[in-house]
């Protein structure tokens, strides 16, 4: 293997950490991802900065916590002043491209305020979060003009004004009547789209095309799959590749509903939680979810073979992860967001092609990793400045290359703003009063809730997180310690964002050089 020239940053949407065979799933086989782990380092204790697509991804792209970048929900734009991967890599001559999903919303107010002309190349780049969009497709509404997928489907015979709704996320019912994949009761049926024309297949081929077109020019490609995120419609043969007997046991019991936290209780009133609480729901949805994961793995196998054929595995840093997990009925919940392991712990594999990483290939590193570590890892791998006046994560190259470190983090942090969710209305909260922050250490997980009691889990004695100790006075001393950890973390956020430390060093105590002699006697 050689030095890093290119970066392949692969993200699945809503993929749980425990749904890979290399992570111990007893029935779901993911040979391509397993092979990736054998070539690199797998980090089983990797956590996202929010269990929501948008803010989680903005942390991945900026290297900053949600409280720092401010894009707290899917419908909240990332501020134009926030720097992303494209801002760091493009000046070095590296094309930063996107194939798939980002959940990036343009900061329209700032574009107008700065007088950036609509329709210009700069406008397009800023709207896309500094990614060159090969094909932008977010996957939970019909593809727009930023994606070629709808036209691709029509060219292959899926004739409809909305082929995504009519074929990709639809099944065929009695008499040929389309059945929508929005109804989870239908996802045991095959999608009406052929596998080779499905979302995962299409976007993988787009990625291959980009890599070929780049030739020997350096590149950073963000391949961002929309699956296994809902709608959970899988094409044949993946729709029935697994059955209920192949699924992991449900992690829930009736005791969880006794004295439940008010916000958690409100979330359990959401439609997705009510649906997943039906006895038959997990056995229908989970096999389809597993099939979608296996399809992603099969196409990743093709992609990795493509890279091998073109000699790109030898000079490409590969990162594989997810933006968050999925409850799938665990803890009586659907979706993600709440601070349980099923939602916040994600797969995380780093393949570093540098020879210095040879000693760690195929290893598992139990140290805590956060989503914000992606940006500094890429910057160091490419030999670029760390920008550590902005970036709040840590490079993982010392871990892949066994470089001695005096210390590593002993806690991870995640945040939630639930103001856009029905839970806020159920609880009669104002939009400004819906914040929560989690700190997780080796033993404890503590969640601060704005104006509500905290949650606390003893992960040593309750690894499945079924017994919330947040209202147990016997643990007041633990909660006080964890509250102090949160306070320290908040005080350490990086707020001097326009200049770096070198700029400060060069200008410290230099007022006399500028003819300013204040304080003299």
C-alpha positions in Angstrom: 0.0 0.0 0.0 1.0 3.6 -0.5 0.5 7.1 0.8 -2.9 8.6 0.9 -3.9 10.5 -2.3 -7.7 10.0 -2.3 -10.5 9.7 0.2 -13.6 7.5 0.0 -16.0 8.5 2.7 -18.9 6.0 2.8 -22.0 6.6 4.8 -25.1 4.5 5.2 -28.3 6.0 6.4 -29.8 4.6 9.6 -27.5 1.6 9.8 -27.1 0.1 13.3 -23.7 -0.8 14.7 -24.9 -4.4 15.6 -26.2 -5.2 12.0 -22.9 -6.3 10.5 -21.5 -9.9 10.6 -18.1 -8.5 11.7 -19.9 -6.9 14.7 -21.4 -10.2 15.7 -24.8 -10.4 14.0 -25.5 -14.1 13.9 -27.5 -14.2 10.6 -26.9 -11.1 8.6 -23.8 -11.6 6.4 -21.8 -8.6 5.2 -18.7 -10.0 3.6 -17.6 -6.8 1.8 -17.8 -4.7 4.9 -16.1 -7.5 6.9 -13.3 -7.6 4.3 -12.9 -3.8 4.8 -12.6 -4.3 8.5 -9.8 -6.9 7.9 -7.9 -4.4 5.8 -8.3 -1.6 8.4 -9.4 -0.9 12.0 -12.9 -1.3 13.3 -14.0 1.0 16.1 -17.0 -0.6 17.9 -17.5 2.3 20.3 -18.2 5.1 17.7 -20.9 7.6 18.4 -22.7 10.3 16.5 -23.2 13.8 17.8 -26.9 13.7 17.3 -29.4 10.9 16.5 -31.0 13.0 13.8 -29.8 12.9 10.1 -29.2 16.6 9.6 -27.3 17.6 12.7 -25.3 14.4 12.7 -24.2 14.8 9.1 -23.3 18.5 9.7 -21.0 17.3 12.6 -19.4 14.7 10.2 -18.9 17.4 7.5 -17.6 20.2 9.8 -15.8 18.2 12.6 -17.8 20.2 15.1 -20.4 19.4 17.7 -24.0 20.3 17.1 -23.9 23.1 19.7 -21.0 24.6 17.8 -22.3 24.4 14.2 -25.9 25.2 15.1 -27.7 23.1 12.5 -29.9 21.4 15.1 -32.5 19.7 13.0 -33.1 18.5 9.4 -34.8 21.7 8.5 -32.2 24.0 10.0 -29.6 25.2 7.4 -25.9 25.0 8.2 -24.6 28.5 8.6 -22.7 29.8 5.6 -19.7 30.7 7.9 -19.2 27.1 8.9 -16.4 25.3 7.0 -16.9 21.8 5.7 -14.7 19.2 4.0 -14.9 21.1 0.7 -13.5 24.3 2.2 -10.5 22.5 3.6 -9.7 20.2 0.6 -10.6 22.3 -2.5 -7.7 24.9 -2.0 -5.3 21.9 -2.1 -6.5 20.9 -5.5 -8.7 18.0 -4.3 -12.1 17.7 -5.8 -14.7 17.0 -3.1 -17.7 15.2 -4.7 -21.0 13.8 -3.5 -22.9 10.8 -4.7 -26.1 10.4 -2.6 -27.5 12.1 0.5 -26.3 15.0 2.7 -29.4 16.5 4.2 -27.7 19.9 3.5 -30.0 22.9 3.4 -28.8 26.2 1.9 -28.4 29.2 4.2 -30.7 31.3 2.0 -30.7 34.3 4.3 -26.8 34.5 4.2 -26.7 34.0 0.5 -29.0 36.9 0.0 -27.2 39.0 2.6 -23.8 38.5 1.0 -25.3 39.2 -2.5 -24.2 35.9 -4.0 -25.9 35.7 -7.4 -28.4 32.9 -7.7 -27.6 30.4 -10.4 -23.9 31.1 -10.3 -21.3 28.3 -9.8 -20.5 29.8 -6.3 -24.1 29.8 -5.4 -24.5 26.1 -6.4 -21.4 25.1 -4.4 -22.4 27.0 -1.3 -26.0 25.5 -1.4 -24.5 22.1 -1.6 -22.2 22.5 1.4 -19.1 22.8 -0.8 -19.7 19.4 -2.3 -19.6 19.0 -6.1 -22.8 17.1 -6.6 -22.4 14.2 -9.0 -25.9 13.2 -8.0 -27.7 14.5 -5.0 -30.5 12.3 -3.7 -31.7 12.4 -0.1 -34.0 9.4 -0.5 -37.3 10.2 1.4 -39.1 12.1 -1.3 -39.1 11.9 -5.1 -35.7 12.9 -6.6 -35.5 16.5 -7.7 -33.6 18.2 -10.5 -30.4 17.7 -8.5 -30.6 14.0 -9.2 -30.6 12.1 -12.5 -32.3 9.1 -10.8 -35.9 9.8 -11.9 -34.9 10.2 -15.6 -32.8 7.1 -15.3 -35.8 5.2 -14.1 -38.0 6.5 -17.0 -35.3 5.5 -19.5 -35.4 2.0 -18.2 -39.2 1.7 -18.6 -40.6 2.9 -15.3 -43.0 5.4 -17.0 -44.5 7.7 -14.4 -44.5 11.3 -13.3 -43.2 9.9 -10.0 -41.3 6.6 -10.6 -39.8 6.7 -7.1 -43.2 6.5 -5.4 -44.8 4.2 -8.0 -41.9 1.7 -8.4 -39.0 2.2 -6.0 -40.9 2.4 -2.8 -44.0 0.5 -4.0 -44.9 -3.2 -4.1 -47.5 -5.0 -6.3 -50.6 -6.1 -4.5 -53.6 -8.2 -5.6 -54.6 -7.5 -9.2 -51.4 -5.5 -9.8 -52.5 -2.7 -7.5 -49.5 -0.7 -6.2 -49.0 -0.9 -2.5 -47.0 1.9 -0.8 -43.8 1.2 1.1 -44.8 4.1 3.4 -47.0 1.5 5.0 -44.6 -0.7 6.9 -47.1 -3.6 6.7 -46.2 -3.9 3.0 -42.4 -4.1 3.2 -42.2 -7.9 3.2 -43.1 -7.7 -0.5 -40.6 -6.9 -3.2 -40.3 -3.4 -4.6 -41.6 -2.9 -8.1 -38.2 -1.7 -9.2 -35.6 -4.3 -10.5 -32.6 -4.7 -8.2 -30.2 -3.4 -10.9 -32.2 -0.2 -11.1 -32.6 0.4 -7.4 -31.3 3.3 -5.4 -28.3 1.5 -4.0 -27.3 0.1 -7.4 -27.7 3.4 -9.2 -25.6 5.4 -6.7 -22.8 2.9 -6.6 -22.5 3.1 -10.4 -22.4 6.9 -10.1 -19.5 6.6 -7.7 -17.6 4.2 -10.0 -18.1 6.6 -12.9 -16.7 9.5 -10.9 -13.7 7.5 -9.9 -13.0 6.6 -13.5 -13.4 10.1 -14.7 -10.9 11.4 -12.1 -8.1 9.3 -13.5 -4.9 10.3 -11.7 -6.3 13.5 -10.3 -6.8 13.4 -6.5 -10.3 13.2 -5.2 -12.5 12.9 -2.1 -15.8 11.2 -2.7 -18.6 11.1 -0.2 -20.7 8.1 -1.2 -23.8 8.5 0.9 -26.3 5.7 0.6 -30.0 6.4 1.4 -30.5 2.8 2.8 -31.3 1.1 5.0 -33.3 4.1 6.0 -37.1 3.9 5.5 -39.1 3.4 3.4 -38.0 -0.1 4.1 -38.8 -1.4 0.6 -36.2 -3.9 -0.7 -36.1 -5.2 -4.3 -36.1 -8.9 -5.0 -34.2 -11.1 -3.9 -33.4 -9.0 -0.9 -36.9 -8.5 0.3 -37.2 -12.1 1.6 -33.6 -13.1 2.1 -34.2 -13.0 5.8 -37.1 -13.9 8.1 -38.2 -13.0 11.6 -36.2 -15.9 13.0 -33.0 -14.2 11.7 -33.6 -11.0 13.6 -31.9 -9.9 16.8 -34.1 -10.3 19.9 -36.2 -7.2 20.7 -34.6 -5.1 23.4 -37.7 -4.0 25.4 -39.8 -5.0 28.4 -42.9 -3.7 30.1 -40.8 -2.4 33.1 -39.4 0.3 30.8 -42.9 1.9 30.7 -43.1 2.2 34.4 -42.2 5.7 35.6 -40.9 6.6 32.1 -39.2 9.9 31.4 -41.8 12.5 30.2 -40.0 13.2 26.9 -39.5 9.5 26.3 -43.2 8.9 27.0 -44.1 11.6 24.5 -41.9 10.0 21.8 -43.6 6.7 22.4 -46.9 8.4 21.4 -45.4 9.1 17.9 -47.0 7.1 15.1 -43.8 5.2 14.3 -43.4 4.1 17.9 -47.0 3.0 18.1 -46.6 1.0 14.9 -43.4 -0.6 16.0 -45.0 -1.6 19.3 -47.4 -3.8 17.4 -46.4 -7.4 18.1 -46.2 -8.3 14.4 -44.3 -5.1 13.2 -40.6 -6.0 14.1 -40.9 -9.4 12.4 -42.1 -7.7 9.2 -39.8 -4.7 9.1 -36.5 -6.0 10.5 -36.0 -8.7 7.8 -36.5 -6.0 5.0 -34.1 -3.8 6.9 -31.5 -6.6 6.9 -32.1 -7.2 3.2 -31.4 -3.6 2.4 -28.1 -3.8 4.4 -27.1 -7.0 2.5 -27.8 -5.2 -0.8 -25.5 -2.3 0.2 -22.8 -4.8 1.1 -23.1 -6.6 -2.2 -22.7 -3.3 -4.1 -19.8 -2.3 -1.9 -18.1 -5.5 -2.9 -18.4 -4.5 -6.5 -17.1 -1.0 -5.7 -14.1 -2.3 -3.9 -13.3 -4.7 -6.7 -13.6 -1.7 -9.1 -11.1 0.2 -7.0 -8.8 -2.8 -6.9 -8.9 -3.1 -10.7 -7.8 0.5 -11.1 -5.1 0.5 -8.5 -6.9 2.9 -6.2 -7.1 0.7 -3.1 -3.4 1.4 -2.6 -3.7 5.2 -2.2 -7.2 5.7 -1.0 -8.2 6.3 2.6 -11.6 4.6 3.2 -13.9 5.5 6.0 -17.2 3.6 6.5 -19.9 4.6 8.9 -23.5 5.7 9.4 -25.3 8.9 10.4 -27.2 7.1 13.2 -29.0 3.8 14.0 -32.6 2.7 14.1 -34.7 1.5 17.0 -36.8 -0.9 14.9 -39.1 -1.4 18.0 -36.4 -1.6 20.7 -37.4 0.4 23.9 -40.9 0.7 22.4 -39.6 3.2 19.8 -39.4 3.7 16.1 -36.9 5.9 14.3 -33.9 7.2 16.3 -33.2 10.4 18.3 -33.4 9.1 21.9 -30.0 8.5 23.5 -30.0 4.7 23.5 -27.1 2.7 22.0 -29.3 1.4 19.2 -29.6 5.0 17.9 -26.3 6.7 18.7 -23.7 3.9 18.3 -22.7 3.4 14.7 -20.4 1.2 12.6 -17.0 2.8 12.0 -14.2 1.4 10.0 -11.0 3.1 8.8 -8.7 1.7 6.1 -5.5 3.6 6.1 -3.4 2.6 3.0 -0.1 4.0 4.5 2.5 1.3 5.4 2.6 2.8 8.9 -0.8 1.3 9.4 0.2 -2.3 8.5 0.5 -3.4 12.2 -3.2 -2.5 12.9 -4.8 -4.1 10.0 -7.7 -6.4 11.0 -7.7 -5.1 14.6 -10.6 -3.8 16.8 -9.9 -0.7 18.8 -12.2 -0.2 21.8 -11.4 3.5 22.3 -14.2 6.0 22.0 -14.7 7.6 18.6 -17.0 10.4 17.5 -18.4 11.5 14.2 -16.4 14.7 14.5 -13.2 12.7 14.1 -13.7 12.2 10.3 -12.6 15.7 9.3 -9.3 15.8 11.3 -8.5 12.2 10.1 -8.9 13.2 6.5 -6.9 16.4 6.9 -4.0 14.6 8.6 -4.0 11.8 6.0 -3.7 14.3 3.2 -1.0 16.4 5.0 -3.2 19.5 5.3 -3.3 21.9 8.3 -5.4 20.7 11.2 -7.5 23.8 11.5 -7.8 23.0 15.2 -9.1 26.4 16.1 -12.4 25.2 14.4 -12.2 21.4 14.3 -13.3 19.8 17.6 -12.7 16.1 16.7 -9.4 14.2 16.9 -7.5 12.5 14.1 -7.7 8.7 14.2 -4.4 8.2 12.4 -2.4 7.9 15.6 -4.7 4.9 16.4 -4.4 3.3 12.9 -0.6 3.9 12.9 0.1 3.1 16.6 1.5 6.4 17.4 1.9 6.9 21.1 -0.6 9.2 22.7 -0.5 10.5 26.2 -4.2 10.3 26.5 -7.5 9.7 24.6 -11.0 10.8 25.3 -12.9 8.9 28.1 -16.4 10.2 27.2 -18.5 10.9 24.1 -21.3 13.5 23.7 -24.5 13.8 21.8 -27.3 16.3 21.5 -30.9 16.7 20.6 -33.3 19.5 19.7 -36.7 18.0 19.5 -38.6 21.3 18.8 -39.7 20.2 15.4 -41.2 16.9 16.7 -44.8 16.1 17.9 -43.3 15.4 21.3 -42.9 19.1 21.9 -46.6 19.7 21.3 -47.6 16.8 23.5 -45.4 18.2 26.3 -46.6 21.8 25.5 -43.1 23.1 25.2 -41.9 26.2 23.4 -39.5 25.7 20.5 -36.7 27.2 22.5 -37.1 24.8 25.4 -36.4 21.4 23.8 -32.8 20.7 24.3 -31.0 17.6 25.6 -27.3 16.6 26.0 -25.9 13.2 26.6 -22.5 12.3 28.1 -21.5 8.6 28.0 -18.4 7.2 29.8 -17.3 3.6 30.2 -19.9 2.9 32.9 -22.4 5.7 32.9 -24.8 7.3 30.4 -26.3 10.6 31.6 -28.8 12.7 29.8 -29.6 16.3 30.7 -33.1 17.4 29.7 -34.0 21.0 29.6 -36.6 21.6 32.5 -37.0 17.9 33.1 -35.3 15.4 35.3 -32.2 13.7 33.9 -31.8 10.1 32.7 -29.1 7.8 34.0 -28.0 4.3 33.0 -25.5 2.1 34.7 -24.0 0.4 31.6 -22.0 -2.1 33.7 -25.0 -3.6 35.4 -27.7 -2.6 32.8 -26.0 -2.8 29.3 -29.4 -3.0 27.6 -30.4 0.3 29.2 -33.8 -0.8 30.5 -33.6 0.7 34.0 -33.5 4.5 34.1 -31.9 5.7 37.4 -32.5 9.4 36.8 -35.1 9.7 39.5 -33.2 7.5 42.1 -31.8 9.7 44.8 -29.2 7.0 45.6 -27.3 8.0 42.5 -27.3 11.8 43.1 -23.6 11.8 43.5 -23.1 10.1 40.1 -25.4 12.5 38.4 -23.6 15.5 40.0 -20.3 14.2 38.6 -21.8 13.7 35.1 -23.4 17.2 35.3 -19.9 18.5 36.0 -18.6 16.6 32.9 -21.2 18.3 30.8 -20.4 21.7 32.1 -16.7 21.2 31.4 -17.5 20.0 27.9 -19.6 23.1 27.2 -16.9 25.4 28.5 -14.4 23.9 26.1 -16.3 24.6 22.8 -14.3 26.5 20.2 -15.8 29.9 19.8 -12.8 31.9 18.3 -13.6 30.7 14.7 -12.1 33.3 12.4 -8.4 33.1 13.3 -6.2 30.2 14.4 -3.7 30.0 17.3 -0.7 30.9 15.0 -2.5 34.2 14.1 -2.9 34.9 17.8 0.8 34.0 18.6 2.1 36.3 15.9 0.1 39.2 17.3 0.5 38.8 21.0 1.9 41.8 23.0 2.9 43.6 19.7 1.1 46.9 20.4 4.3 48.9 20.7 5.3 47.9 17.2 2.2 49.6 16.1 3.0 52.9 17.9 0.6 52.1 20.8 2.2 52.8 24.2 -0.7 52.6 26.7 -0.1 52.3 30.4 3.4 53.9 30.3 4.4 56.1 33.3 
